[in-house]
Amino acid sequence: MNLRKFIATAAFCAVSLLGSAQNADSMKCGDIYLAIDNVHFFKDNEFKGNHVKGYTLPGFTLTPRIVWQWTENVALEAGAHWIHYWGSDSYPHGAYLGLAEYDTNGKAMHVVPWLRAEVNFGNRWQLVFGSLGSGKSHKLPEPLWDSELPYSADPEAGLQLTHSGRHIDLDVWCDWRNFIYHKSPYQEVFVFGSSVVTKLSKPESKLQLSVPLHFIALHNGGEILAQRIQAKNNFNAAAGLTADIDLGSIVGGSYAQISLLATGYHQHGNDSIPYTLGYGLYPSLTLGVKSLSLKTAWWRGDKFNSLLGEQMFSNMSESEPGLFFDRYDMVVSTLTYDAYIARGSRLTLEATLFWNLAARATDATGTVVNLPDATSFTFGAVLHLSPRLKIK
């Protein structure tokens, strides 16, 4: 079956299912339903300076899947995840992590399978096998997690354990990015992460204090390679204190958040990076009223390498290979509008200003250069649609 026939058949089946489907608010044992996650996005990055090249992301992701509530606590899902960029008629081969590189022999579209098994143990404990999700941030801060990954990377897949309780929120996962066979010439690649938020206050208190502790490990290795390749391990960590303040008594629906965060970086076996240890400091203040919020933060990075975070927070230049920044400071301010506009739909508008202060850097030849201030900005509009329709 060629690609056109496959798409036509899939579309016909989807229309047939939608025609006989009913809205599904709560699922019971034996129920089958069609779940769709559809995200339309437009993200314009006008980056200046020497950190990251500017680019634009216009397109959508579509994740249709059939969900079978096999038992009261076990659900199975099967479907596909599709990334499409407007104005593109070919896509690079392979898995995506961030914006993929151009491929002269690209394919017509980029689709990956979605297969998931979910077990709920009660008391808000959940174990997931397979596709972990699309667009989940694991509650990680910007220096550790790039908010663009849902639009430029394939969904994580592997194993995940989560818990949401009165005193602690837990998220531990393993995202397997590259599987290798016996005598494979390539290295296996996986990401291990954990995010633990300890809640110090009573739920009814207007002042909520919490202690976040985050960890990410990126491993390149393998024991059944055709040739011996040195294993590489990179680590990011973050810890701090967060205070959420309910200001509803002053202005209805208003709040404030104060966060103090310290981040770290360590690597072993990667000779391409001239440093093994680094750190970052990230205090921030967020003021919000209902769906509108303004966050202002200061960043100081010293030999810090962000593995999965926004590259503006890294001391390594993405736009100029071999360029490494000395300790530098940056001010970040983000204005966000995020609101549910209808059932199963949410609209997010976001604008961010980056002000990189003057800094020194060392280029690929070992020459020290002085870089002036640079101001960058981004603007994004995202529409989330998540209908769920009962079939049986």
C-alpha positions as CSV (number, residue, x, y, z in Angstrom):
1,M,0.0,0.0,0.0
2,N,1.5,3.4,-1.0
3,L,1.5,6.4,1.2
4,R,-1.5,8.1,-0.5
5,K,-3.7,5.0,-0.2
6,F,-2.6,4.7,3.5
7,I,-3.5,8.3,4.3
8,A,-6.8,8.0,2.5
9,T,-7.7,4.8,4.3
10,A,-6.8,6.2,7.6
11,A,-8.8,9.3,7.0
12,F,-11.9,7.3,6.0
13,C,-11.6,5.2,9.1
14,A,-11.2,8.3,11.3
15,V,-14.3,9.9,9.7
16,S,-16.3,6.6,10.2
17,L,-15.2,6.5,13.9
18,L,-16.1,10.1,14.5
19,G,-19.5,9.7,12.9
20,S,-20.5,7.0,15.4
21,A,-18.5,8.3,18.4
22,Q,-19.8,9.9,21.5
23,N,-18.0,12.2,24.0
24,A,-16.2,10.3,26.7
25,D,-15.9,12.0,30.0
26,S,-15.1,9.0,32.2
27,M,-13.9,5.6,31.0
28,K,-15.1,2.3,32.4
29,C,-13.6,-1.2,32.2
30,G,-13.9,-2.5,28.6
31,D,-14.5,1.0,27.0
32,I,-12.7,1.9,23.8
33,Y,-12.3,5.4,22.6
34,L,-10.5,7.6,20.1
35,A,-8.2,10.2,21.7
36,I,-6.6,12.9,19.7
37,D,-3.9,15.4,20.7
38,N,-3.5,18.1,18.1
39,V,-1.2,21.1,18.7
40,H,-1.0,24.0,16.2
41,F,2.1,26.2,16.8
42,F,3.9,29.2,15.5
43,K,7.1,30.1,17.2
44,D,9.4,32.9,15.9
45,N,12.9,33.1,17.4
46,E,14.8,36.3,16.7
47,F,18.1,35.5,18.3
48,K,21.0,37.9,18.3
49,G,24.5,37.5,19.6
50,N,26.5,34.3,19.5
51,H,24.5,31.8,21.4
52,V,21.8,30.4,19.0
53,K,20.9,31.1,15.4
54,G,17.4,32.4,14.8
55,Y,14.7,30.2,13.3
56,T,10.9,29.9,13.0
57,L,8.7,26.8,13.8
58,P,5.3,26.9,12.0
59,G,3.3,23.8,11.9
60,F,1.4,21.2,14.0
61,T,1.7,17.8,15.7
62,L,-1.1,15.2,15.5
63,T,-1.3,12.2,17.8
64,P,-4.5,10.1,17.1
65,R,-4.7,6.8,19.0
66,I,-7.2,4.1,20.0
67,V,-7.4,3.7,23.8
68,W,-8.7,0.5,25.4
69,Q,-9.5,0.6,29.1
70,W,-8.7,-3.1,29.5
71,T,-9.3,-3.3,33.2
72,E,-10.1,-0.6,35.9
73,N,-6.4,0.1,36.3
74,V,-4.8,-0.9,33.0
75,A,-5.2,1.0,29.7
76,L,-3.6,0.2,26.3
77,E,-3.0,2.7,23.5
78,A,-2.0,2.4,19.8
79,G,-1.6,5.2,17.3
80,A,0.9,7.5,15.7
81,H,2.6,10.8,16.2
82,W,3.0,13.1,13.2
83,I,5.1,16.3,13.0
84,H,4.4,18.7,10.1
85,Y,6.0,22.0,9.3
86,W,4.3,24.4,6.9
87,G,6.3,25.0,3.8
88,S,8.3,21.7,4.1
89,D,7.8,18.8,1.7
90,S,10.6,16.5,2.9
91,Y,11.8,15.5,6.4
92,P,15.1,14.1,7.6
93,H,15.3,10.4,8.4
94,G,15.8,9.1,12.0
95,A,14.6,10.2,15.4
96,Y,14.3,13.9,16.3
97,L,15.8,15.6,19.3
98,G,15.5,19.3,18.8
99,L,15.3,20.8,15.3
100,A,16.5,18.1,12.9
101,E,19.3,18.7,10.3
102,Y,18.5,19.0,6.6
103,D,18.7,15.7,4.7
104,T,19.1,15.8,0.9
105,N,17.4,12.4,0.7
106,G,14.6,13.2,3.1
107,K,11.2,11.5,3.3
108,A,7.8,12.9,2.5
109,M,6.6,13.1,6.1
110,H,7.7,12.3,9.7
111,V,5.5,9.9,11.6
112,V,6.5,7.7,14.5
113,P,4.4,4.9,16.2
114,W,2.6,5.6,19.5
115,L,2.3,2.5,21.7
116,R,1.6,2.8,25.4
117,A,0.6,0.7,28.4
118,E,-0.5,2.4,31.5
119,V,-1.0,0.9,35.0
120,N,-2.6,2.8,37.8
121,F,-1.9,1.5,41.3
122,G,-4.2,3.8,43.2
123,N,-3.2,6.6,45.5
124,R,-2.1,8.6,42.4
125,W,0.7,6.1,41.5
126,Q,1.1,5.4,37.8
127,L,3.5,3.3,35.7
128,V,3.8,3.8,32.0
129,F,5.5,1.6,29.4
130,G,6.2,2.7,25.8
131,S,5.2,6.2,24.6
132,L,5.5,8.5,27.7
133,G,3.8,11.5,26.3
134,S,4.0,14.5,24.1
135,G,4.7,17.9,25.4
136,K,5.3,17.0,29.0
137,S,8.0,19.0,30.8
138,H,8.4,16.8,33.9
139,K,8.1,20.1,35.8
140,L,11.7,21.0,34.9
141,P,12.9,24.6,34.7
142,E,14.1,26.2,31.5
143,P,17.8,25.6,32.0
144,L,17.1,21.8,32.1
145,W,14.1,21.6,29.7
146,D,13.4,23.3,26.4
147,S,9.7,24.2,26.0
148,E,10.1,23.8,22.2
149,L,10.7,20.0,22.4
150,P,7.1,19.1,21.8
151,Y,7.3,20.8,18.4
152,S,10.7,19.7,17.3
153,A,11.3,16.3,19.0
154,D,9.7,12.9,18.9
155,P,7.7,11.9,22.0
156,E,9.7,10.2,24.7
157,A,9.5,6.4,24.9
158,G,10.6,4.0,27.6
159,L,9.5,3.7,31.2
160,Q,8.0,6.2,33.6
161,L,6.8,6.2,37.2
162,T,4.8,9.1,38.6
163,H,3.1,10.0,41.8
164,S,1.2,13.1,42.8
165,G,0.5,13.2,46.6
166,R,-0.2,15.6,49.4
167,H,3.5,16.0,50.4
168,I,5.4,15.0,47.2
169,D,5.2,15.0,43.4
170,L,7.4,12.4,41.8
171,D,8.4,11.8,38.2
172,V,11.1,9.2,37.3
173,W,11.6,8.2,33.7
174,C,13.9,6.6,31.2
175,D,13.7,7.8,27.6
176,W,15.4,5.2,25.3
177,R,16.6,7.2,22.2
178,N,18.7,4.7,20.3
179,F,18.4,1.0,20.5
180,I,21.3,-1.1,19.2
181,Y,21.5,-4.7,18.0
182,H,24.4,-7.2,18.4
183,K,27.6,-5.8,16.9
184,S,26.0,-2.5,16.1
185,P,28.5,0.2,15.0
186,Y,26.5,2.8,16.9
187,Q,26.1,3.6,20.5
188,E,22.9,3.1,22.5
189,V,21.6,6.4,23.8
190,F,19.1,6.9,26.6
191,V,18.1,9.7,29.0
192,F,17.4,9.0,32.7
193,G,15.6,11.7,34.6
194,S,13.9,12.3,38.0
195,S,11.9,15.3,39.2
196,V,10.9,15.4,42.9
197,V,9.0,18.3,44.4
198,T,8.6,18.2,48.2
199,K,5.7,20.3,49.5
200,L,6.3,21.9,52.9
201,S,3.0,23.6,53.4
202,K,-0.6,22.5,54.1
203,P,-2.8,22.5,51.0
204,E,-5.1,25.1,52.4
205,S,-2.3,27.6,53.2
206,K,-2.0,30.8,51.0
207,L,1.7,30.4,51.1
208,Q,2.9,27.2,49.5
209,L,6.6,26.4,50.0
210,S,8.2,23.6,48.0
211,V,11.7,22.1,47.4
212,P,12.3,21.0,43.8
213,L,15.1,18.5,43.1
214,H,15.8,17.6,39.4
215,F,18.3,15.3,37.8
216,I,19.0,14.4,34.1
217,A,21.6,11.9,32.8
218,L,22.4,11.5,29.1
219,H,24.2,8.2,28.4
220,N,26.0,7.2,25.2
221,G,27.4,3.7,25.5
222,G,26.7,0.0,24.9
223,E,28.4,-3.3,25.6
224,I,27.6,-5.2,22.3
225,L,29.2,-2.7,19.8
226,A,31.1,-3.9,16.8
227,Q,34.0,-1.7,17.9
228,R,35.0,-0.3,21.3
229,I,33.7,3.3,21.7
230,Q,34.3,5.2,24.9
231,A,31.1,5.7,26.8
232,K,30.0,9.3,27.4
233,N,27.9,10.4,30.4
234,N,26.6,14.0,30.9
235,F,24.6,15.1,33.9
236,N,22.4,18.1,34.8
237,A,20.9,18.7,38.2
238,A,18.9,21.5,39.9
239,A,17.7,22.2,43.4
240,G,16.2,25.2,45.2
241,L,13.2,26.6,47.0
242,T,9.9,27.9,45.6
243,A,7.3,30.0,47.3
244,D,3.8,30.3,45.7
245,I,1.7,33.1,47.2
246,D,-2.1,33.4,46.8
247,L,-2.9,37.1,46.3
248,G,-6.6,36.6,45.6
249,S,-7.6,38.7,48.7
250,I,-6.0,41.7,47.0
251,V,-7.0,41.1,43.4
252,G,-9.2,38.2,42.4
253,G,-7.3,35.3,40.8
254,S,-3.9,36.8,41.4
255,Y,-0.7,35.1,42.6
256,A,3.0,35.5,42.9
257,Q,5.8,32.9,42.7
258,I,9.4,33.4,44.0
259,S,11.9,30.8,43.0
260,L,15.6,30.4,43.9
261,L,17.3,27.7,41.8
262,A,20.9,26.4,41.5
263,T,21.8,24.1,38.6
264,G,24.9,22.0,37.9
265,Y,26.6,20.2,35.1
266,H,29.1,17.3,35.0
267,Q,30.5,15.2,32.1
268,H,32.7,12.2,31.8
269,G,34.3,10.8,28.7
270,N,33.4,13.7,26.3
271,D,36.7,15.2,25.1
272,S,34.9,17.7,22.9
273,I,33.9,19.8,25.9
274,P,36.8,21.6,27.7
275,Y,35.3,21.5,31.1
276,T,33.8,18.8,33.3
277,L,32.0,20.8,36.0
278,G,29.8,23.8,35.8
279,Y,27.0,25.6,37.6
280,G,24.2,28.1,37.1
281,L,22.1,30.4,39.3
282,Y,18.5,31.1,38.4
283,P,16.3,33.3,40.7
284,S,13.0,34.4,39.3
285,L,9.8,36.3,40.2
286,T,6.4,35.6,38.6
287,L,3.3,37.7,39.0
288,G,0.0,36.5,37.6
289,V,-3.7,37.4,37.3
290,K,-5.9,34.5,36.2
291,S,-4.6,33.6,32.7
292,L,-2.0,36.3,32.4
293,S,1.5,36.1,33.9
294,L,4.8,37.9,33.8
295,K,8.0,36.2,34.8
296,T,11.3,38.0,35.2
297,A,14.5,36.0,36.0
298,W,18.3,36.5,36.2
299,W,20.7,33.8,35.0
300,R,24.4,33.4,35.8
301,G,26.1,30.5,34.0
302,D,29.7,29.3,34.5
303,K,30.8,26.3,32.5
304,F,27.2,25.1,32.4
305,N,26.1,22.9,29.5
306,S,22.3,22.4,29.1
307,L,21.6,18.9,27.9
308,L,17.9,19.2,27.1
309,G,17.2,22.8,28.1
310,E,17.0,26.1,26.2
311,Q,20.4,26.7,24.7
312,M,20.4,30.4,25.8
313,F,21.3,29.0,29.2
314,S,24.4,27.1,28.0
315,N,28.0,28.3,28.0
316,M,28.5,26.5,24.7
317,S,27.5,28.3,21.6
318,E,25.1,26.4,19.3
319,S,25.5,28.8,16.4
320,E,29.4,28.9,16.4
321,P,30.9,25.4,17.1
322,G,34.0,25.6,19.3
323,L,32.9,28.9,20.9
324,F,32.7,28.7,24.7
325,F,31.5,31.5,26.9
326,D,33.2,32.5,30.2
327,R,30.9,33.2,33.1
328,Y,28.1,35.4,31.9
329,D,24.8,37.0,33.0
330,M,21.5,37.1,31.3
331,V,18.1,38.7,32.1
332,V,15.0,36.8,30.9
333,S,11.4,38.2,30.9
334,T,8.4,36.2,29.7
335,L,4.8,37.4,29.3
336,T,2.3,34.5,29.0
337,Y,-1.4,34.2,28.3
338,D,-2.6,30.7,28.9
339,A,-6.3,29.9,29.0
340,Y,-8.9,27.2,28.2
341,I,-11.1,28.7,25.4
342,A,-13.5,25.8,25.0
343,R,-13.9,22.2,26.0
344,G,-10.7,20.2,25.3
345,S,-8.9,23.3,23.8
346,R,-6.3,25.7,25.2
347,L,-4.7,28.8,23.8
348,T,-1.2,29.9,24.8
349,L,0.4,33.2,23.7
350,E,4.0,33.9,24.9
351,A,6.6,36.5,24.3
352,T,10.1,36.3,25.8
353,L,12.9,38.9,25.9
354,F,16.6,37.7,26.5
355,W,19.2,40.3,27.4
356,N,22.7,38.8,27.3
357,L,25.1,41.1,29.1
358,A,28.6,41.7,27.7
359,A,30.9,38.6,28.2
360,R,34.2,37.1,27.2
361,A,34.4,33.9,25.2
362,T,37.1,31.6,23.7
363,D,36.7,30.5,20.0
364,A,37.8,27.3,18.3
365,T,41.3,28.6,17.7
366,G,41.8,29.4,21.4
367,T,41.5,33.2,20.9
368,V,39.8,35.2,23.6
369,V,37.1,37.5,22.3
370,N,35.0,40.2,24.0
371,L,31.3,40.0,23.1
372,P,29.0,43.0,23.5
373,D,25.4,43.0,24.9
374,A,22.8,41.3,22.8
375,T,19.1,41.4,23.0
376,S,16.9,38.6,21.6
377,F,13.2,37.9,21.6
378,T,10.8,35.1,20.8
379,F,7.0,35.1,20.2
380,G,4.8,32.0,20.1
381,A,1.2,31.1,19.6
382,V,0.0,27.6,20.4
383,L,-3.4,26.0,20.2
384,H,-3.9,22.7,22.0
385,L,-6.9,20.5,21.0
386,S,-7.5,17.3,22.8
387,P,-10.9,15.7,21.9
388,R,-11.7,12.3,23.3
389,L,-14.5,10.3,21.7
390,K,-16.1,7.1,22.9
391,I,-16.3,4.3,20.3
392,K,-17.6,1.4,22.4
